[in-house]
Amino acid sequence: MQFCLQYPDLPPIKKVFYYEQPSVANMDEEEVEKFRFDNNKIMVENYGESVQDRHIPNPVRTFGEAYADYRKSPAFLSIILERTI
């Protein structure tokens, strides 16, 4: 809180950690439903009055779809790949 008082002209910080890739965003509804059903019968719903219009991203199918934005940082991906193999 003290930081905010010291620098009142700074823009607010937005924590956006996930950007839906075009290959994921363009999945049709049938493909999304089938993927969710085939993978533990996942059910997704919005609850509460304030979230009814909230966009629920489509599921990612591969590691590459989930971390495509991190390809700009090869060191980050190489560490993950080393530890997952």
C-alpha positions as CSV (number, residue, x, y, z in Angstrom):
1,M,0.0,0.0,0.0
2,Q,2.8,2.4,0.8
3,F,4.2,1.8,-2.7
4,C,0.9,3.0,-4.2
5,L,1.1,6.2,-2.2
6,Q,4.7,6.9,-3.3
7,Y,3.9,6.5,-7.0
8,P,0.3,7.6,-7.6
9,D,0.9,8.2,-11.3
10,L,1.9,4.6,-12.2
11,P,-0.7,2.6,-14.2
12,P,-2.4,-0.2,-12.4
13,I,-0.7,-3.6,-12.6
14,K,-2.8,-6.2,-14.4
15,K,-1.9,-9.8,-13.7
16,V,-2.6,-11.6,-17.0
17,F,-0.6,-14.9,-17.1
18,Y,-2.4,-16.6,-19.9
19,Y,-3.1,-15.5,-23.4
20,E,-5.3,-17.9,-25.4
21,Q,-3.5,-19.0,-28.6
22,P,-5.5,-18.7,-31.9
23,S,-5.4,-22.5,-32.3
24,V,-7.1,-22.9,-28.9
25,A,-9.5,-19.9,-29.3
26,N,-10.7,-21.2,-32.7
27,M,-11.7,-24.7,-31.5
28,D,-15.4,-25.2,-32.3
29,E,-17.8,-26.0,-29.4
30,E,-18.1,-29.7,-30.3
31,E,-14.3,-30.2,-30.3
32,V,-14.1,-28.5,-26.8
33,E,-16.9,-30.6,-25.4
34,K,-15.4,-33.8,-26.8
35,F,-11.9,-32.9,-25.4
36,R,-13.4,-32.1,-21.9
37,F,-15.4,-35.3,-21.9
38,D,-12.5,-37.5,-23.0
39,N,-10.3,-36.0,-20.4
40,N,-12.0,-36.9,-17.1
41,K,-15.4,-35.6,-18.1
42,I,-14.5,-32.0,-17.2
43,M,-17.5,-29.7,-16.6
44,V,-17.2,-26.0,-16.8
45,E,-19.8,-23.5,-15.6
46,N,-20.0,-19.9,-14.5
47,Y,-21.4,-19.4,-11.0
48,G,-22.7,-16.2,-9.4
49,E,-24.3,-13.1,-10.7
50,S,-21.1,-11.2,-11.4
51,V,-19.4,-13.9,-13.6
52,Q,-22.2,-15.0,-15.9
53,D,-20.6,-13.2,-18.9
54,R,-17.1,-14.2,-18.1
55,H,-15.2,-15.9,-20.9
56,I,-14.0,-19.4,-20.0
57,P,-11.0,-20.2,-22.2
58,N,-11.0,-23.4,-24.3
59,P,-8.7,-26.2,-23.0
60,V,-5.2,-26.4,-24.2
61,R,-4.3,-29.7,-25.8
62,T,-0.5,-29.6,-25.8
63,F,2.3,-28.0,-23.8
64,G,3.1,-25.9,-26.7
65,E,-0.3,-24.3,-26.8
66,A,-0.1,-23.5,-23.1
67,Y,3.3,-21.9,-23.2
68,A,3.6,-20.5,-26.7
69,D,4.2,-17.0,-25.4
70,Y,7.3,-18.3,-23.5
71,R,9.0,-19.3,-26.8
72,K,10.5,-15.9,-26.8
73,S,12.4,-17.0,-23.7
74,P,14.3,-20.1,-24.7
75,A,16.0,-20.3,-21.3
76,F,12.7,-20.7,-19.6
77,L,11.5,-23.4,-21.9
78,S,14.8,-25.3,-21.8
79,I,14.6,-25.5,-18.0
80,I,11.0,-26.8,-18.1
81,L,11.9,-29.4,-20.8
82,E,15.0,-30.6,-18.9
83,R,12.9,-31.2,-15.8
84,T,10.0,-32.9,-17.4
85,I,12.0,-35.5,-19.4
